[in-house]
Amino acid sequence: MKSAAAEARTASIFEPVETGHCFCGEIAARMTGEPFWICFDHDDDCRRASGAPLMVWIGYRPDQLDFTKAQPARFSATEGVVRTFCARCGTTIGYDDARLSGETYLSIGFMDQPERFIPTAHAFWSERLPWLELADSLDRVEGFTRPRNPAASHPAGCAASDP
């Protein structure tokens, strides 16, 4: 009979493992299992925070994510939303939103094999840059593609597009 530890090791052999790192290599991570969500994000806050014309966010559960080197720096301009980045090179790592309990989101630019992560929809479609043309057939959503907990903090005056 296998021990619980041996069974856990056997089960984890069959789970996909992804890795990611920042531009300078200071921050690295290992993600175990499938992400639960992958989406294009066209909102202004994410565009401004990342410096990119749009973002692709990849959703994992916190227990699927293990930072294997240094921990990312944290920044919050909106109550309840914490963005992470490399303090050395500035790479966008991800974000956590208090309204999305038990979920963490990583930037596709942080992933070592970004081609494996295929988005399933476009969030904040009406905020996309007018010169950006995308010929896919994915759903174009005007707001969030993940339901937020309305009881969690989102102060008056903050844009509904925080991430």
C-alpha positions as CSV (number, residue, x, y, z in Angstrom):
1,M,0.0,0.0,0.0
2,K,1.3,3.5,-1.0
3,S,1.8,6.1,1.7
4,A,-0.2,9.4,1.4
5,A,3.0,11.2,0.4
6,A,3.7,8.6,-2.4
7,E,0.2,9.0,-3.7
8,A,0.5,12.8,-3.7
9,R,3.7,12.5,-5.7
10,T,2.1,10.1,-8.2
11,A,-0.9,12.4,-8.6
12,S,1.3,15.4,-9.2
13,I,3.3,13.6,-11.9
14,F,0.2,13.9,-14.1
15,E,-0.5,17.5,-13.4
16,P,0.8,20.0,-15.9
17,V,3.6,22.3,-14.6
18,E,4.3,25.7,-16.0
19,T,7.1,28.1,-15.2
20,G,7.6,31.8,-15.5
21,H,10.2,34.4,-14.8
22,C,10.7,38.2,-15.0
23,F,13.0,39.8,-17.5
24,C,16.0,39.9,-15.2
25,G,15.4,36.5,-13.6
26,E,15.0,37.8,-10.1
27,I,11.4,36.5,-9.8
28,A,10.6,33.0,-10.9
29,A,7.6,30.8,-10.2
30,R,6.2,27.3,-10.8
31,M,2.5,26.8,-11.5
32,T,1.0,23.3,-11.0
33,G,-2.3,22.2,-12.7
34,E,-4.4,23.8,-15.3
35,P,-5.3,27.5,-15.0
36,F,-9.1,28.1,-14.5
37,W,-9.3,31.2,-16.7
38,I,-7.4,32.9,-19.5
39,C,-8.7,36.2,-21.0
40,F,-7.7,39.3,-23.0
41,D,-8.1,42.4,-21.0
42,H,-8.5,45.8,-22.7
43,D,-9.2,48.1,-19.7
44,D,-7.3,51.3,-19.2
45,D,-6.0,50.5,-15.7
46,C,-4.3,47.2,-16.8
47,R,-3.0,48.9,-19.9
48,R,-1.5,51.8,-17.9
49,A,-0.1,49.5,-15.2
50,S,1.6,47.1,-17.7
51,G,2.6,49.6,-20.4
52,A,1.1,47.2,-23.0
53,P,-1.8,47.9,-25.4
54,L,-3.7,45.0,-23.8
55,M,-3.1,42.3,-21.3
56,V,-3.7,38.5,-21.2
57,W,-4.4,37.4,-17.6
58,I,-4.1,33.7,-16.6
59,G,-6.0,32.7,-13.5
60,Y,-4.7,30.2,-11.0
61,R,-5.6,29.3,-7.4
62,P,-3.0,30.5,-4.9
63,D,-2.1,27.0,-3.9
64,Q,-1.1,26.3,-7.5
65,L,1.5,29.1,-7.5
66,D,4.9,28.8,-5.9
67,F,7.5,31.6,-6.2
68,T,10.8,29.8,-6.4
69,K,13.2,32.7,-6.1
70,A,12.5,36.2,-4.7
71,Q,9.0,37.4,-3.9
72,P,7.5,40.1,-6.2
73,A,7.1,43.6,-5.1
74,R,3.5,44.7,-4.4
75,F,1.7,47.9,-5.3
76,S,-1.9,49.0,-4.8
77,A,-3.6,52.1,-6.3
78,T,-7.1,50.7,-5.8
79,E,-8.4,49.4,-2.5
80,G,-8.6,45.6,-2.7
81,V,-6.4,45.2,-5.8
82,V,-2.7,44.4,-5.4
83,R,-0.5,44.3,-8.4
84,T,2.8,42.5,-8.3
85,F,6.0,43.2,-10.3
86,C,9.7,42.8,-10.2
87,A,11.3,45.6,-8.2
88,R,14.5,45.2,-10.2
89,C,13.4,45.1,-13.8
90,G,9.8,46.2,-13.6
91,T,8.2,43.1,-15.2
92,T,4.4,42.9,-14.5
93,I,3.9,39.6,-12.6
94,G,0.2,39.6,-11.8
95,Y,-2.5,40.8,-9.5
96,D,-4.9,39.8,-6.7
97,D,-8.3,41.3,-6.2
98,A,-10.1,41.0,-2.8
99,R,-13.4,40.7,-4.8
100,L,-12.0,37.5,-6.3
101,S,-11.3,35.4,-3.2
102,G,-9.0,32.4,-3.8
103,E,-7.9,33.6,-7.3
104,T,-4.6,35.0,-8.5
105,Y,-3.8,36.2,-11.9
106,L,-0.5,36.1,-13.8
107,S,0.6,38.1,-16.8
108,I,1.2,36.1,-20.0
109,G,4.5,38.0,-20.3
110,F,5.7,36.4,-17.1
111,M,5.2,32.9,-18.5
112,D,8.0,30.9,-20.0
113,Q,5.8,29.3,-22.7
114,P,3.1,31.9,-23.4
115,E,2.0,30.2,-26.5
116,R,0.3,27.5,-24.3
117,F,-2.2,29.9,-22.9
118,I,-5.0,30.5,-25.3
119,P,-7.5,33.3,-24.2
120,T,-11.2,32.4,-24.2
121,A,-12.7,35.9,-24.3
122,H,-12.1,39.7,-24.4
123,A,-12.9,41.7,-21.3
124,F,-13.7,45.5,-21.5
125,W,-14.0,45.2,-25.3
126,S,-15.3,48.8,-25.6
127,E,-12.0,50.1,-24.0
128,R,-9.8,48.5,-26.6
129,L,-7.5,50.8,-28.6
130,P,-9.2,51.8,-31.8
131,W,-6.3,50.8,-34.0
132,L,-6.2,47.3,-32.5
133,E,-7.8,44.8,-34.9
134,L,-8.4,41.2,-33.7
135,A,-10.0,38.7,-36.1
136,D,-10.8,36.0,-33.6
137,S,-14.4,34.8,-32.8
138,L,-14.1,35.0,-29.0
139,D,-16.8,36.6,-26.9
140,R,-16.4,40.4,-26.5
141,V,-17.6,41.4,-23.0
142,E,-18.2,45.0,-22.0
143,G,-17.0,44.5,-18.4
144,F,-15.6,41.8,-16.2
145,T,-15.6,38.2,-17.4
146,R,-15.3,36.9,-13.8
147,P,-18.0,37.8,-11.2
148,R,-16.8,39.9,-8.3
149,N,-17.9,39.6,-4.7
150,P,-19.9,42.8,-4.2
151,A,-19.4,42.6,-0.4
152,A,-15.6,43.1,-0.9
153,S,-14.2,46.6,-1.0
154,H,-14.5,48.7,-4.1
155,P,-14.7,52.3,-3.0
156,A,-16.9,54.9,-4.7
157,G,-15.0,56.9,-7.3
158,C,-12.8,53.9,-8.4
159,A,-13.3,52.9,-12.0
160,A,-15.4,49.9,-12.6
161,S,-12.5,48.6,-14.8
162,D,-10.1,48.0,-11.9
163,P,-8.5,45.1,-13.3
